[in-house]
Amino acid sequence: MTADALSNPQAGLAPEEAIDEISAEKRRVRRCWQLLSPALITIGVFGCLPLVIALIYSFLEPATYGGVVWNFSTDAYVQLLFDRDIFDDSLIFNPAYLEIFSRSFLLALFTMAVSLLIGFPTAYYMATRPPSQRDLWVFLITIPFWTNLLIRTFSMQLIIRDEGLINVLLMDWGLIEKPLELIYTDFAVALGLLYSYLPFMVLPIYAALERVDFRLVEAGFDLYANRFKVLKRIIVPLAMPGIIAGCILVLIPALGAYITPVLLGGGKELMIGNLIAQQFGSSRNWPLGSAAAMVLLAMVLLALVIYVKVTGRRGGPAHG
């Protein structure tokens, strides 16, 4: 067979057969696009279009009573870092919004780190149970998703408030004389985020560990490796795809959380989601809310890019 025949499958066919083959291929491609079109339309209308509108609004001027004035302006992005002096229109650095973004990022990172510390041993324990017990453990982990996030967060509020379960037990045991100030703090918000998103860390790691051949762990012990080396050299590398996926699944929703800071932060500990809602609501500054949403989107995209690069580097040699 010639090189042309190898590079072009239709080279060895008669003209009529080649035309029929090309027509059949075009019909297959057209059919695939027809099958994909409902999903693409849904993603475009309900996913991409709102983001495009928010991006456009972020470069416009705010109207007096909400909405926008169709004049190009970058003031919304400038306002995230600076205030304008009312007398000479000079810019004065204002760290208020920067603190909200920093608090959101730190709380999201804290939630991710603690979820990993708790979720990895939990997932390992689940993956090492007999197959007949694993479905039960997955069932127990997913039980919180049976109730609404608002109800789950409100239940956490009842536990950590001044008259809640924790303070009542500590005072009954004589460990404290007055209630601890737990609610309406960063600690309360972090605890609520951890409770809400911990299953998103456990399940991906469990899915990765479930596929691990634990004979490799036994081989490590046979080669006189201690438990720490087996964990570092065998278990963690094999579970790394699940760990990275779990970190992304916890970090992204924790960054944009809204209900948890409202109920457990009491409106005093704002996060990015609260800031965006406030600008579209009581403040009626739609461009500023859109700009904050775009910055949040940029942070999420950055996390996804890091995820793709890390998994790409890990997968590259394996596929080579």
C-alpha positions in Angstrom: 0.0 0.0 0.0 1.4 3.4 -0.9 1.9 6.3 1.4 -1.0 8.2 -0.1 -3.3 5.2 0.6 -2.2 5.1 4.2 -2.7 8.9 4.7 -6.0 8.9 2.9 -8.4 5.9 3.5 -10.4 6.8 0.4 -7.4 6.7 -1.8 -7.9 3.0 -2.7 -11.6 3.3 -3.3 -13.4 3.9 -6.6 -14.7 7.4 -7.1 -18.3 6.5 -6.5 -17.4 4.5 -3.3 -15.3 7.4 -2.0 -18.1 9.9 -2.6 -20.5 7.6 -0.7 -18.0 7.2 2.2 -17.6 11.0 2.4 -21.4 11.5 2.4 -21.9 8.9 5.1 -19.2 10.6 7.2 -20.9 14.0 6.8 -24.2 12.5 7.8 -22.6 11.0 10.9 -21.1 14.3 11.9 -24.4 16.1 11.2 -26.2 13.6 13.4 -23.8 14.0 16.2 -24.3 17.8 16.1 -28.0 17.3 16.1 -27.8 15.1 19.2 -25.5 17.6 20.9 -27.5 20.7 20.0 -30.0 20.5 23.0 -27.1 20.3 25.5 -25.2 23.1 23.7 -28.2 25.4 23.6 -28.9 24.8 27.2 -25.3 25.5 28.2 -25.2 28.6 26.0 -28.5 30.1 27.2 -28.3 29.3 30.9 -24.6 29.1 31.4 -22.7 31.3 28.9 -25.2 34.1 28.2 -25.6 35.2 31.9 -21.8 35.4 32.1 -21.6 37.5 29.0 -24.3 39.8 30.3 -22.4 40.2 33.6 -19.2 40.9 31.8 -20.9 43.6 29.7 -22.5 45.1 32.8 -19.2 45.3 34.6 -18.0 47.8 32.1 -21.0 50.1 32.3 -22.1 52.8 34.7 -24.7 52.2 37.5 -28.1 53.8 37.2 -29.6 55.7 40.1 -32.2 53.1 41.2 -30.6 49.9 39.9 -29.8 48.8 36.4 -27.1 50.3 34.2 -26.4 53.3 32.1 -25.0 52.3 28.7 -21.8 54.3 28.9 -18.5 52.4 28.9 -16.6 52.7 32.2 -14.0 50.7 34.2 -15.0 52.4 37.5 -16.5 49.1 38.8 -13.2 47.4 38.7 -11.4 50.5 40.1 -14.0 50.7 42.9 -12.9 47.2 44.1 -9.6 48.8 45.2 -10.1 52.5 45.3 -12.6 55.3 46.3 -12.8 58.6 44.5 -12.4 61.8 46.5 -15.6 63.8 46.2 -13.6 67.1 45.9 -10.7 66.5 43.5 -11.7 63.1 42.0 -8.4 61.5 43.1 -8.2 57.8 44.0 -7.8 56.7 47.6 -6.9 53.1 48.3 -9.8 51.3 50.1 -9.0 47.8 51.3 -12.6 46.9 52.3 -13.4 44.8 49.2 -9.9 43.4 49.1 -10.5 42.2 52.7 -13.7 40.5 51.6 -11.9 38.7 48.8 -9.0 37.7 51.1 -11.4 36.4 53.7 -13.3 34.4 51.2 -10.1 32.9 49.7 -8.7 32.1 53.1 -11.9 30.5 54.4 -12.2 28.5 51.2 -8.6 27.3 51.5 -9.1 26.5 55.2 -12.3 24.5 54.3 -10.4 22.7 51.6 -7.4 21.8 53.8 -9.5 20.6 56.8 -11.8 18.7 54.4 -8.7 16.9 53.0 -7.4 16.1 56.5 -10.7 14.6 57.5 -11.8 13.3 54.1 -8.7 11.3 53.2 -8.7 9.0 56.2 -12.5 8.6 55.9 -12.3 7.7 52.2 -9.4 5.3 53.0 -11.4 3.6 55.7 -14.4 3.2 53.3 -12.2 1.9 50.5 -10.7 -0.8 52.7 -14.0 -2.1 54.0 -15.4 -5.4 52.5 -17.3 -4.7 49.3 -20.6 -5.6 51.0 -20.1 -2.7 53.4 -18.9 0.0 51.0 -22.4 0.9 49.7 -23.6 1.5 53.3 -20.7 3.9 53.9 -21.4 5.8 50.7 -25.0 6.0 51.7 -24.1 7.5 55.1 -21.9 10.1 53.5 -24.6 11.2 51.0 -27.4 11.4 53.6 -26.8 15.2 54.2 -27.6 15.8 50.5 -31.1 14.6 51.2 -32.0 17.9 52.9 -31.8 21.4 51.6 -28.6 23.4 52.2 -30.5 26.1 54.0 -32.0 23.6 56.5 -28.6 22.1 57.1 -27.0 25.4 57.7 -29.8 26.5 60.0 -29.3 23.3 62.0 -25.6 24.2 62.5 -26.7 27.6 63.7 -28.9 25.9 66.4 -25.9 23.9 67.5 -23.3 26.7 67.9 -25.5 29.6 69.1 -25.2 30.9 72.7 -28.0 28.6 73.8 -27.0 25.8 71.5 -25.9 22.2 72.1 -22.2 22.9 72.5 -22.5 25.8 75.0 -25.2 24.0 77.0 -23.1 20.9 77.3 -19.9 22.8 78.2 -21.7 24.8 80.9 -23.5 21.7 82.3 -20.1 20.0 82.6 -18.7 23.0 84.4 -16.0 23.7 81.8 -17.2 27.2 81.1 -19.1 29.8 83.1 -20.6 31.8 80.2 -21.4 30.8 76.6 -18.6 30.8 74.1 -19.0 33.3 71.3 -19.0 30.8 68.4 -21.7 32.1 66.1 -21.4 35.1 63.8 -17.6 34.6 63.6 -15.2 33.4 60.9 -15.0 30.2 62.9 -18.7 29.7 62.5 -18.6 30.3 58.7 -15.6 27.9 58.3 -17.4 25.3 60.3 -20.5 25.7 58.2 -18.6 25.5 55.0 -16.7 22.4 56.2 -20.0 20.7 57.1 -21.6 21.6 53.8 -18.8 20.5 51.4 -16.9 17.7 53.2 -18.8 15.0 51.2 -17.4 16.6 48.0 -13.9 15.7 49.3 -14.7 12.3 50.6 -16.4 10.8 47.5 -13.8 11.6 44.8 -11.0 10.3 47.0 -13.0 7.2 47.8 -13.7 6.7 44.0 -9.9 6.8 43.4 -8.9 4.6 46.3 -11.6 2.0 45.5 -9.7 1.3 42.2 -6.4 0.9 43.9 -4.8 -2.6 43.9 -4.0 -3.0 47.6 -1.5 -5.8 46.7 0.8 -2.9 46.0 0.5 -1.8 49.6 1.3 -5.4 50.7 4.3 -5.4 48.4 5.5 -2.2 50.0 5.4 -3.7 53.5 7.1 -6.9 52.1 9.9 -4.6 51.0 10.3 -3.3 54.6 8.7 0.1 54.0 7.1 1.6 57.1 3.5 2.9 57.1 4.5 6.4 56.4 6.5 5.4 53.3 3.7 3.2 52.0 1.3 6.2 52.4 3.7 8.6 50.8 5.0 6.5 48.0 2.0 4.3 47.1 -1.3 5.3 48.5 -1.2 9.1 48.0 0.2 9.0 44.4 -2.5 6.5 43.4 -5.2 8.6 45.1 -3.9 12.0 43.8 -6.5 12.3 41.0 -9.3 12.0 43.6 -7.5 14.4 45.9 -7.1 17.1 43.3 -10.7 16.6 42.1 -12.0 16.8 45.7 -9.9 20.0 46.4 -11.4 21.7 43.3 -15.0 20.6 44.2 -14.6 22.0 47.7 -12.7 25.2 46.9 -14.9 26.5 44.1 -18.3 26.4 45.8 -16.7 27.6 49.1 -15.4 30.7 47.4 -18.9 31.7 46.2 -20.9 30.5 49.2 -23.8 32.7 50.1 -26.2 31.0 52.6 -23.5 29.9 55.1 -22.0 33.4 55.6 -25.5 35.0 55.9 -26.8 32.6 58.6 -23.6 31.8 60.5 -21.7 35.0 59.8 -24.7 37.2 60.7 -24.0 39.6 57.8 -20.9 40.8 59.6 -18.5 38.3 58.0 -19.1 39.0 54.3 -17.8 36.7 51.6 -17.8 37.3 47.8 -21.2 35.8 47.3 -22.7 38.1 49.9 -21.0 41.1 48.3 -22.4 40.3 44.9 -25.9 39.8 46.2 -25.6 43.0 48.2 -24.6 45.0 45.1 -27.5 43.7 43.0 -29.9 44.2 46.0 -29.7 47.0 48.5 -26.8 48.8 47.0 -28.2 48.8 43.5 -24.8 48.9 41.9 -25.1 46.3 39.2 -21.7 47.1 37.5 -19.8 46.6 40.8 -21.7 43.4 41.5 -20.9 42.2 38.0 -17.2 43.1 38.4 -17.0 41.2 41.7 -18.6 38.2 39.9 -16.0 38.4 37.1 -13.2 38.5 39.6 -14.7 35.5 41.3 -14.9 33.7 37.9 -11.3 34.6 37.2 -10.3 33.0 40.5 -12.3 29.8 39.7 -10.8 29.6 36.2 -7.3 30.0 37.7 -8.0 27.1 40.1 -9.2 25.0 37.1 -6.1 25.9 35.0 -3.9 24.8 37.9 -5.9 21.6 38.2 -5.5 20.8 34.5 -1.8 21.6 34.5 -1.1 19.4 37.6 -3.1 16.5 36.3 -1.5 16.9 32.8 2.0 16.7 34.3 1.1 13.6 36.3 -0.7 12.0 33.3 2.0 12.8 30.7 4.7 10.3 31.6 2.1 7.6 32.4 0.7 7.8 28.9 4.1 8.0 27.3 
